[in-house]
Amino acid sequence: MTGLLDALRPYFPTPFVAIVALLVVLIVLTPNLLSSAAPSAGSLPTEAELEVDRVVGGNATHFYVRGLGDVRYTSIAVSLAANFSWPAPPSMGNLSFGRPVTETNVLVTLVTTGANPVAVNVTAVYVDAAGTQVSFVGVFAFDLAAGILYETPYIPAGSGSSATPVDDLPLSFLLETVPAGGSL
C-alpha cells in the first residue's frame, strides 16, 4: 500500500489534499453554519445598540437604535429628557423623560432632537421564533459644547463619562441585556 501512496504523491501533494478535504467539509457544513432562521433571543445578532450622530455645524442630534445583525424587534421605545443642566445629574432618577416614541415590528428606529443637553432612554424588545423574549435597555446623557460631545452613561453602568469630538461621530453604545422577567 505504501508503494501506491508513494507513486501518487507527486500528483497529489499532501498540503493540497488537506486543503481540498477542508473545502469539502466547509461546503457540506456551510448550510448549517449560515442558518436563515431567526436568531435566538440574547444571541449576538439580536444585541441592540444606540448610535449617536451629529453633523459638524448641524443643529440636531440623531439617535438610531438597531441590532448588530439584521433582526426585527417586536418594539423599540425611545424617550428624551431635555429639562436638566450640564453636568448631567448623578442619578438618572433626577431626569424627567417625556412620552416614548414607540415603533413595533421594526429593524431600526430614529429619533432626532435639537435639545442640548439631552438624555435618551432606550428599550428594544426582541422575541425569537420559540417565543423567548429579551430586552435591551440603555440610558445616556449627552451635551455638545465647543465641538465636543460629552457622554454620561447611566445604563449600562460602569462605563464612565467620556468626550468625543463631533468630527469623530457616530458613536455606538451597546445596550444592557435584560432577559424576560429580569431586572437591572
N, CA, C and O of each residue as an XYZ file, in Angstrom:
736
protein
N       0.822     -1.185      0.000
C       0.000      0.000      0.000
C       0.869      1.252      0.000
O       0.520      2.244     -0.641
N       1.991      1.221      0.707
C       2.857      2.394      0.727
C       3.433      2.661     -0.654
O       3.654      3.821     -1.002
N       3.674      1.668     -1.423
C       4.196      1.874     -2.770
C       3.206      2.641     -3.633
O       3.600      3.504     -4.417
N       1.924      2.328     -3.493
C       0.887      3.030     -4.252
C       0.812      4.493     -3.819
O       0.698      5.385     -4.660
N       0.876      4.745     -2.494
C       0.854      6.127     -1.993
C       2.068      6.902     -2.477
O       1.946      8.064     -2.864
N       3.227      6.280     -2.460
C       4.440      6.956     -2.933
C       4.338      7.268     -4.414
O       4.844      8.298     -4.860
N       3.700      6.407     -5.182
C       3.557      6.639     -6.622
C       2.589      7.792     -6.897
O       2.767      8.520     -7.873
N       1.574      7.968     -6.057
C       0.576      9.022     -6.259
C       0.992     10.371     -5.659
O       0.429     11.403     -6.022
N       1.955     10.373     -4.761
C       2.361     11.597     -4.064
C       2.765     12.736     -5.001
O       2.418     13.878     -4.700
N       3.468     12.515     -6.109
C       3.806     13.644     -6.987
C       2.563     14.297     -7.607
O       2.570     15.494     -7.897
N       1.513     13.524     -7.806
C       0.299     14.071     -8.425
C      -0.681     14.651     -7.405
O      -1.504     15.499     -7.752
N      -0.600     14.206     -6.162
C      -1.499     14.659     -5.092
C      -0.684     15.015     -3.849
O      -0.637     14.239     -2.895
N      -0.030     16.208     -3.857
C       0.777     16.601     -2.688
C      -0.109     16.726     -1.441
O      -1.253     17.173     -1.523
N       0.422     16.336     -0.317
C      -0.316     16.299      0.940
C      -0.964     17.639      1.310
O      -2.122     17.629      1.727
N      -0.289     18.796      1.182
C      -0.959     20.050      1.543
C      -2.214     20.317      0.699
O      -3.219     20.809      1.212
N      -2.145     19.990     -0.592
C      -3.301     20.229     -1.450
C      -4.450     19.282     -1.124
O      -5.615     19.674     -1.183
N      -4.129     18.058     -0.785
C      -5.162     17.092     -0.397
C      -5.850     17.575      0.880
O      -7.070     17.471      1.006
N      -5.082     18.092      1.808
C      -5.655     18.601      3.063
C      -6.557     19.800      2.789
O      -7.627     19.911      3.386
N      -6.145     20.694      1.900
C      -6.961     21.870      1.569
C      -8.263     21.445      0.905
O      -9.326     21.969      1.237
N      -8.192     20.512     -0.018
C      -9.402     20.029     -0.691
C     -10.336     19.360      0.320
O     -11.548     19.563      0.267
N      -9.791     18.578      1.224
C     -10.621     17.929      2.248
C     -11.297     18.978      3.129
O     -12.475     18.836      3.456
N     -10.576     20.021      3.516
C     -11.151     21.085      4.327
C     -12.256     21.815      3.565
O     -13.302     22.111      4.141
N     -12.047     22.105      2.301
C     -13.070     22.758      1.487
C     -14.331     21.898      1.362
O     -15.444     22.421      1.425
N     -14.166     20.604      1.188
C     -15.322     19.706      1.102
C     -16.105     19.737      2.410
O     -17.335     19.788      2.393
N     -15.410     19.707      3.535
C     -16.084     19.768      4.837
C     -16.838     21.089      4.984
O     -17.980     21.094      5.445
N     -16.221     22.209      4.601
C     -16.888     23.507      4.703
C     -18.102     23.602      3.780
O     -19.124     24.173      4.160
N     -18.000     23.057      2.591
C     -19.139     23.076      1.671
C     -20.304     22.281      2.250
O     -21.460     22.683      2.122
N     -20.005     21.178      2.873
C     -21.065     20.346      3.463
C     -21.676     21.034      4.681
O     -22.888     20.954      4.880
N     -20.862     21.714      5.508
C     -21.354     22.312      6.749
C     -21.912     23.727      6.591
O     -22.654     24.183      7.461
N     -21.582     24.429      5.518
C     -21.996     25.827      5.369
C     -23.488     26.048      5.531
O     -23.865     26.997      6.218
N     -24.360     25.248      4.953
C     -25.796     25.495      5.183
C     -26.169     25.457      6.662
O     -27.091     26.158      7.079
N     -25.484     24.666      7.448
C     -25.764     24.607      8.881
C     -25.148     25.786      9.624
O     -25.685     26.223     10.642
N     -24.033     26.304      9.130
C     -23.375     27.429      9.781
C     -24.084     28.742      9.489
O     -24.071     29.651     10.319
N     -24.698     28.851      8.326
C     -25.383     30.071      7.915
C     -26.884     29.838      7.900
O     -27.507     29.820      6.839
N     -27.438     29.666      9.035
C     -28.864     29.412      9.139
C     -29.658     30.640      8.724
O     -29.287     31.770      9.044
N     -30.738     30.413      8.018
C     -31.599     31.521      7.617
C     -32.718     31.747      8.632
O     -33.525     32.663      8.471
N     -32.769     30.935      9.651
C     -33.792     31.085     10.684
C     -33.488     32.307     11.545
O     -32.344     32.756     11.613
N     -34.506     32.835     12.195
C     -34.323     33.972     13.092
C     -33.405     33.558     14.239
O     -33.530     32.450     14.760
N     -32.483     34.436     14.639
C     -31.570     34.089     15.731
C     -32.315     33.969     17.065
O     -33.386     34.545     17.253
N     -31.728     33.219     17.967
C     -32.355     33.043     19.270
C     -32.165     34.290     20.122
O     -31.178     35.012     19.981
N     -33.123     34.531     21.003
C     -33.106     35.711     21.873
C     -31.839     35.719     22.719
O     -31.476     34.709     23.322
N     -31.176     36.858     22.758
C     -29.963     37.005     23.545
C     -28.689     36.663     22.807
O     -27.600     36.873     23.342
N     -28.789     36.136     21.573
C     -27.581     35.833     20.806
C     -26.986     37.131     20.255
O     -27.648     38.169     20.251
N     -25.753     37.070     19.798
C     -25.047     38.268     19.341
C     -25.798     39.047     18.255
O     -25.843     40.274     18.339
N     -26.386     38.406     17.246
C     -27.085     39.200     16.220
C     -28.289     39.978     16.755
O     -28.700     40.963     16.143
N     -28.857     39.554     17.881
C     -30.023     40.256     18.421
C     -29.634     41.410     19.336
O     -30.489     42.213     19.709
N     -28.372     41.505     19.701
C     -27.895     42.575     20.582
C     -28.207     43.928     19.958
O     -27.942     44.144     18.776
N     -28.762     44.829     20.738
C     -29.127     46.164     20.241
C     -28.084     47.195     20.652
O     -27.400     47.049     21.665
N     -27.982     48.239     19.837
C     -27.055     49.323     20.128
C     -27.731     50.661     19.860
O     -28.658     50.768     19.058
N     -27.235     51.674     20.557
C     -27.646     53.050     20.328
C     -26.510     53.718     19.569
O     -25.363     53.708     20.016
N     -26.835     54.294     18.426
C     -25.840     55.006     17.639
C     -26.186     56.490     17.678
O     -27.326     56.872     17.414
N     -25.201     57.326     18.009
C     -25.396     58.762     18.161
C     -24.609     59.466     17.061
O     -23.430     59.187     16.844
N     -25.287     60.389     16.369
C     -24.628     61.105     15.286
C     -25.064     62.567     15.290
O     -26.200     62.901     15.629
N     -24.147     63.406     14.910
C     -24.427     64.836     14.759
C     -23.454     65.379     13.732
O     -22.252     65.131     13.824
N     -23.949     66.105     12.770
C     -23.117     66.673     11.717
C     -22.403     67.902     12.272
O     -22.986     68.682     13.025
N     -21.140     68.066     11.893
C     -20.379     69.243     12.309
C     -21.133     70.484     11.830
O     -21.453     70.606     10.648
N     -21.410     71.392     12.748
C     -22.148     72.608     12.416
C     -23.655     72.413     12.351
O     -24.392     73.378     12.150
N     -24.127     71.176     12.516
C     -25.558     70.891     12.486
C     -26.233     71.298     13.777
O     -25.570     71.578     14.775
N     -27.545     71.329     13.754
C     -28.279     71.736     14.955
C     -29.154     70.628     15.513
O     -30.057     70.895     16.307
N     -28.901     69.382     15.110
C     -29.709     68.261     15.598
C     -28.825     67.058     15.897
O     -27.842     66.798     15.203
N     -29.197     66.335     16.939
C     -28.541     65.076     17.289
C     -29.478     63.943     16.885
O     -30.676     63.992     17.160
N     -28.929     62.928     16.233
C     -29.711     61.794     15.749
C     -29.380     60.563     16.593
O     -28.212     60.238     16.805
N     -30.414     59.893     17.064
C     -30.264     58.659     17.838
C     -30.880     57.514     17.039
O     -32.074     57.521     16.741
N     -30.048     56.533     16.698
C     -30.513     55.351     15.977
C     -30.453     54.172     16.933
O     -29.460     53.992     17.638
N     -31.496     53.378     16.962
C     -31.487     52.140     17.747
C     -31.642     51.009     16.749
O     -32.605     50.974     15.983
N     -30.679     50.074     16.759
C     -30.704     48.968     15.805
C     -29.943     47.786     16.370
O     -29.257     47.898     17.387
N     -30.072     46.661     15.706
C     -29.380     45.455     16.131
C     -28.023     45.325     15.468
O     -27.752     45.964     14.451
N     -27.172     44.493     16.050
C     -25.885     44.212     15.431
C     -26.074     43.389     14.161
O     -25.293     43.500     13.217
N     -27.127     42.558     14.147
C     -27.490     41.792     12.958
C     -28.785     42.354     12.390
O     -29.385     43.259     12.970
N     -29.208     41.820     11.265
C     -30.487     42.239     10.685
C     -31.611     41.493     11.376
O     -32.039     40.432     10.922
N     -32.084     42.053     12.474
C     -33.178     41.428     13.222
C     -34.322     42.425     13.356
O     -34.111     43.637     13.407
N     -35.513     41.897     13.410
C     -36.712     42.713     13.575
C     -37.097     42.672     15.050
O     -37.311     41.604     15.623
N     -37.180     43.851     15.647
C     -37.548     43.951     17.057
C     -39.062     44.029     17.180
O     -39.734     44.649     16.355
N     -39.589     43.395     18.218
C     -41.016     43.472     18.500
C     -41.399     44.917     18.763
O     -42.438     45.382     18.295
N     -40.562     45.632     19.512
C     -40.777     47.065     19.732
C     -39.464     47.737     20.096
O     -38.561     47.134     20.677
N     -39.396     49.007     19.733
C     -38.283     49.865     20.147
C     -38.915     51.148     20.666
O     -39.674     51.810     19.958
N     -38.590     51.494     21.921
C     -39.123     52.711     22.541
C     -37.956     53.633     22.894
O     -36.957     53.202     23.470
N     -38.103     54.910     22.536
C     -37.077     55.910     22.822
C     -37.768     57.124     23.427
O     -38.710     57.665     22.848
N     -37.291     57.550     24.603
C     -37.821     58.775     25.202
C     -36.649     59.693     25.539
O     -35.540     59.240     25.822
N     -36.929     61.008     25.499
C     -35.899     62.012     25.712
C     -36.202     62.859     26.938
O     -37.360     63.048     27.310
N     -35.145     63.364     27.558
C     -35.263     64.330     28.655
C     -34.342     65.491     28.306
O     -33.163     65.291     28.011
N     -34.878     66.691     28.340
C     -34.069     67.857     27.989
C     -34.162     68.946     29.046
O     -33.661     70.052     28.843
N     -34.792     68.647     30.159
C     -35.036     69.658     31.193
C     -34.020     69.551     32.332
O     -34.403     69.467     33.499
N     -32.730     69.554     31.996
C     -31.684     69.492     33.017
C     -30.498     70.308     32.527
O     -30.408     70.648     31.347
N     -29.596     70.617     33.439
C     -28.399     71.367     33.049
C     -27.184     70.444     33.146
O     -27.218     69.405     33.806
N     -26.127     70.849     32.476
C     -24.910     70.041     32.457
C     -23.971     70.552     33.512
O     -23.893     71.773     33.650
N     -23.253     69.768     34.266
C     -23.060     68.336     34.070
C     -24.323     67.542     34.394
O     -25.200     67.981     35.138
N     -24.369     66.370     33.810
C     -25.546     65.516     33.960
C     -25.773     65.189     35.429
O     -24.819     65.087     36.201
N     -27.034     65.025     35.817
C     -27.323     64.650     37.207
C     -26.623     63.344     37.573
O     -26.409     62.495     36.708
N     -26.265     63.175     38.840
C     -25.558     61.960     39.246
C     -26.419     60.698     39.154
O     -25.890     59.589     39.088
N     -27.727     60.863     39.150
C     -28.626     59.712     39.076
C     -29.643     59.939     37.979
O     -30.113     61.060     37.788
N     -29.992     58.873     37.248
C     -30.992     59.022     36.194
C     -32.380     59.273     36.785
O     -33.289     59.676     36.060
N     -32.556     59.047     38.073
C     -33.815     59.349     38.737
C     -34.101     60.845     38.766
O     -35.239     61.256     38.991
N     -33.077     61.659     38.538
C     -33.239     63.117     38.510
C     -33.620     63.632     37.120
O     -33.739     64.840     36.920
N     -33.812     62.721     36.158
C     -34.195     63.110     34.808
C     -35.686     62.847     34.610
O     -36.214     61.847     35.097
N     -36.357     63.740     33.900
C     -37.790     63.566     33.601
C     -37.942     63.303     32.112
O     -37.863     64.217     31.292
N     -38.161     62.039     31.779
C     -38.290     61.650     30.385
C     -39.709     61.892     29.897
O     -40.680     61.680     30.625
N     -39.811     62.339     28.654
C     -41.107     62.559     28.033
C     -41.713     61.245     27.572
O     -41.160     60.168     27.795
N     -42.856     61.362     26.927
C     -43.564     60.195     26.397
C     -42.679     59.512     25.340
O     -42.132     60.187     24.469
N     -42.536     58.184     25.410
C     -41.648     57.500     24.464
C     -42.236     57.441     23.051
O     -43.447     57.332     22.857
N     -41.332     57.516     22.080
C     -41.668     57.205     20.693
C     -41.504     55.694     20.594
O     -40.402     55.176     20.779
N     -42.594     54.983     20.302
C     -42.547     53.524     20.254
C     -42.930     53.052     18.861
O     -43.980     53.415     18.330
N     -42.067     52.245     18.285
C     -42.347     51.634     16.988
C     -42.342     50.130     17.170
O     -41.549     49.597     17.946
N     -43.227     49.442     16.455
C     -43.329     47.994     16.592
C     -42.955     47.316     15.282
O     -43.159     47.851     14.192
N     -42.405     46.132     15.429
C     -42.056     45.289     14.293
C     -41.097     46.017     13.347
O     -41.362     46.116     12.149
N     -39.980     46.528     13.888
C     -39.047     47.349     13.117
C     -37.608     46.843     13.218
O     -37.239     46.138     14.158
N     -36.810     47.224     12.224
C     -35.379     46.916     12.219
C     -34.572     47.999     12.915
O     -33.564     47.716     13.562
N     -35.023     49.247     12.778
C     -34.284     50.390     13.324
C     -35.274     51.507     13.653
O     -36.324     51.626     13.022
N     -34.928     52.314     14.641
C     -35.719     53.491     14.989
C     -34.787     54.690     15.031
O     -33.656     54.597     15.509
N     -35.273     55.816     14.526
C     -34.514     57.061     14.526
C     -35.300     58.118     15.270
O     -36.485     58.322     15.004
N     -34.636     58.801     16.215
C     -35.213     59.951     16.907
C     -34.211     61.090     16.773
O     -33.019     60.909     17.025
N     -34.695     62.256     16.378
C     -33.843     63.428     16.181
C     -34.308     64.532     17.112
O     -35.508     64.738     17.294
N     -33.343     65.248     17.707
C     -33.676     66.354     18.601
C     -32.656     67.479     18.459
O     -31.488     67.247     18.146
N     -33.116     68.683     18.692
C     -32.237     69.842     18.724
C     -31.867     70.240     20.146
O     -31.099     71.178     20.355
N     -32.420     69.518     21.128
C     -32.164     69.833     22.536
C     -30.702     69.598     22.896
O     -30.059     68.684     22.381
N     -30.188     70.442     23.793
C     -28.822     70.295     24.270
C     -28.735     70.931     25.652
O     -28.975     72.133     25.764
N     -28.412     70.206     26.690
C     -28.127     68.786     26.756
C     -29.404     67.960     26.592
O     -30.519     68.476     26.671
N     -29.205     66.670     26.362
C     -30.335     65.761     26.184
C     -29.956     64.401     26.760
O     -28.808     63.966     26.674
N     -30.953     63.743     27.350
C     -30.764     62.368     27.825
C     -31.705     61.487     27.017
O     -32.792     61.917     26.631
N     -31.287     60.269     26.766
C     -32.085     59.331     25.974
C     -32.247     58.035     26.756
O     -31.296     57.515     27.338
N     -33.481     57.527     26.755
C     -33.831     56.280     27.435
C     -34.343     55.329     26.358
O     -35.327     55.634     25.685
N     -33.690     54.182     26.187
C     -33.968     53.266     25.082
C     -34.341     51.880     25.611
O     -33.715     51.370     26.540
N     -35.373     51.276     25.003
C     -35.710     49.881     25.260
C     -36.057     49.213     23.945
O     -36.978     49.649     23.253
N     -35.330     48.155     23.588
C     -35.611     47.366     22.396
C     -35.972     45.960     22.848
O     -35.230     45.344     23.615
N     -37.108     45.445     22.378
C     -37.586     44.121     22.779
C     -37.527     43.193     21.574
O     -38.037     43.517     20.501
N     -36.897     42.034     21.762
C     -36.789     41.026     20.708
C     -37.417     39.726     21.209
O     -37.175     39.302     22.338
N     -38.217     39.109     20.362
C     -38.819     37.807     20.674
C     -38.440     36.857     19.548
O     -38.689     37.150     18.379
N     -37.832     35.705     19.895
C     -37.418     34.762     18.861
C     -38.573     33.842     18.467
O     -39.675     33.945     19.006
N     -38.306     32.945     17.521
C     -39.341     32.052     16.983
C     -39.920     31.127     18.045
O     -41.064     30.690     17.924
N     -39.149     30.824     19.081
C     -39.629     29.947     20.158
C     -40.451     30.711     21.192
O     -40.997     30.106     22.115
N     -40.545     32.040     21.047
C     -41.310     32.847     21.991
C     -40.496     33.387     23.153
O     -41.053     34.010     24.057
N     -39.187     33.160     23.147
C     -38.325     33.681     24.205
C     -38.089     35.172     23.970
O     -37.758     35.592     22.861
N     -38.261     35.958     25.018
C     -38.137     37.413     24.911
C     -36.908     37.911     25.646
O     -36.541     37.392     26.700
N     -36.282     38.921     25.075
C     -35.165     39.591     25.729
C     -35.302     41.088     25.423
O     -35.712     41.477     24.329
N     -34.950     41.914     26.410
C     -34.987     43.367     26.235
C     -33.569     43.912     26.310
O     -32.713     43.375     27.014
N     -33.342     44.979     25.575
C     -32.057     45.670     25.591
C     -32.351     47.108     26.001
O     -33.154     47.786     25.360
N     -31.705     47.574     27.067
C     -32.017     48.894     27.617
C     -30.749     49.730     27.773
O     -29.643     49.211     27.921
N     -30.957     51.040     27.733
C     -29.851     51.960     27.941
C     -30.373     53.342     28.263
O     -31.408     53.762     27.745
N     -29.649     54.055     29.127
C     -29.969     55.440     29.460
C     -28.647     56.207     29.431
O     -27.691     55.849     30.118
N     -28.612     57.270     28.620
C     -27.400     58.055     28.429
C     -27.760     59.532     28.420
O     -28.861     59.899     28.011
N     -26.836     60.386     28.870
C     -26.988     61.837     28.777
C     -25.871     62.370     27.886
O     -24.743     61.879     27.917
N     -26.210     63.390     27.087
C     -25.260     63.968     26.141
C     -25.309     65.484     26.218
O     -26.359     66.074     26.474
N     -24.150     66.112     25.992
C     -24.072     67.573     25.910
C     -23.036     67.922     24.849
O     -21.956     67.334     24.796
N     -23.385     68.883     24.010
C     -22.466     69.351     22.981
C     -21.967     70.734     23.369
O     -22.759     71.655     23.567
N     -20.655     70.876     23.475
C     -20.050     72.164     23.817
C     -18.728     72.290     23.082
O     -17.864     71.420     23.188
N     -18.571     73.385     22.330
C     -17.325     73.690     21.620
C     -16.865     72.547     20.721
O     -15.675     72.235     20.673
N     -17.797     71.926     20.013
C     -17.449     70.858     19.075
C     -17.125     69.527     19.722
O     -16.627     68.623     19.052
N     -17.396     69.388     21.015
C     -17.139     68.142     21.744
C     -18.477     67.615     22.264
O     -19.256     68.361     22.858
N     -18.736     66.328     22.037
C     -19.932     65.685     22.573
C     -19.534     64.940     23.845
O     -18.718     64.019     23.809
N     -20.117     65.352     24.964
C     -19.853     64.722     26.255
C     -20.942     63.701     26.516
O     -22.122     63.976     26.303
N     -20.547     62.515     26.982
C     -21.486     61.432     27.239
C     -21.391     60.979     28.686
O     -20.299     60.849     29.240
N     -22.545     60.743     29.289
C     -22.605     60.149     30.620
C     -23.574     58.971     30.559
O     -24.773     59.170     30.368
N     -23.070     57.746     30.720
C     -23.965     56.586     30.701
C     -24.523     56.297     32.095
O     -23.801     56.373     33.089
N     -25.797     55.971     32.156
C     -26.423     55.520     33.402
C     -26.622     54.008     33.335
O     -26.299     53.294     34.285
N     -27.149     53.524     32.220
C     -27.303     52.086     31.964
C     -26.779     51.854     30.551
O     -27.281     52.497     29.629
N     -25.820     50.995     30.324
C     -25.122     50.154     31.279
C     -24.186     50.969     32.173
O     -23.522     51.901     31.719
N     -24.153     50.603     33.422
C     -23.359     51.315     34.421
C     -21.894     50.909     34.317
O     -21.551     49.846     33.801
N     -21.055     51.786     34.821
C     -19.646     51.440     34.948
C     -18.786     51.775     33.755
O     -17.574     51.563     33.804
N     -19.366     52.295     32.674
C     -18.523     52.586     31.526
C     -17.886     53.970     31.606
O     -16.985     54.263     30.820
N     -18.320     54.833     32.528
C     -17.685     56.126     32.750
C     -18.017     57.161     31.700
O     -18.396     56.829     30.577
N     -17.870     58.434     32.080
C     -18.133     59.538     31.168
C     -16.977     59.684     30.192
O     -15.841     59.303     30.476
N     -17.302     60.252     29.024
C     -16.254     60.471     28.038
C     -16.601     61.676     27.185
O     -17.711     62.205     27.254
N     -15.641     62.104     26.380
C     -15.823     63.239     25.480
C     -15.300     62.843     24.107
O     -14.236     62.236     23.986
N     -16.067     63.195     23.068
C     -15.711     62.828     21.706
C     -15.894     64.034     20.795
O     -16.952     64.662     20.819
N     -14.890     64.373     19.993
C     -15.079     65.455     19.022
C     -16.194     65.090     18.035
O     -16.333     63.927     17.654
N     -16.974     66.072     17.632
C     -18.076     65.827     16.701
C     -17.552     65.242     15.393
O     -18.256     64.480     14.731
N     -16.322     65.590     15.016
C     -15.715     65.031     13.801
C     -15.597     63.515     13.861
O     -15.572     62.858     12.820
N     -15.524     62.946     15.068
C     -15.333     61.506     15.231
C     -16.648     60.741     15.349
O     -16.631     59.527     15.551
N     -17.776     61.418     15.227
C     -19.066     60.733     15.299
C     -19.315     59.979     13.994
O     -18.745     60.361     12.972
N     -20.128     58.940     13.978
C     -21.057     58.495     15.013
C     -20.376     57.637     16.077
O     -19.300     57.075     15.874
N     -21.058     57.564     17.221
C     -20.650     56.711     18.340
C     -21.675     55.602     18.500
O     -22.864     55.807     18.256
N     -21.218     54.439     18.906
C     -22.124     53.320     19.156
C     -21.976     52.853     20.594
O     -20.867     52.723     21.112
N     -23.125     52.601     21.231
C     -23.157     52.109     22.606
C     -23.992     50.837     22.648
O     -25.157     50.848     22.252
N     -23.405     49.737     23.127
C     -24.189     48.514     23.304
C     -25.153     48.708     24.465
O     -24.809     49.318     25.477
N     -26.350     48.189     24.311
C     -27.352     48.300     25.357
C     -27.256     47.108     26.294
O     -26.731     46.058     25.923
N     -27.759     47.271     27.498
C     -27.736     46.224     28.534
C     -28.799     45.171     28.216
O     -29.941     45.505     27.900
N     -28.411     43.900     28.304
C     -29.338     42.797     28.037
C     -30.107     42.450     29.305
O     -29.520     42.255     30.369
N     -31.444     42.374     29.175
C     -32.308     42.015     30.290
C     -33.195     40.862     29.830
O     -34.083     41.070     29.003
N     -32.976     39.640     30.350
C     -33.829     38.523     29.947
C     -35.260     38.723     30.437
O     -35.510     39.492     31.365
N     -36.189     38.022     29.805
C     -37.606     38.125     30.186
C     -37.750     37.866     31.683
O     -37.212     36.887     32.200
N     -38.471     38.737     32.372
C     -38.678     38.577     33.807
C     -37.530     39.091     34.644
O     -37.621     39.117     35.872
N     -36.426     39.509     33.985
C     -35.266     40.006     34.715
C     -35.374     41.501     34.966
O     -36.262     42.173     34.442
N     -34.467     42.000     35.766
C     -34.424     43.438     36.029
C     -32.969     43.856     36.146
O     -32.069     43.024     36.265
N     -32.762     45.149     36.109
C     -31.393     45.671     36.212
C     -31.004     45.882     37.656
O     -29.887     46.317     37.938
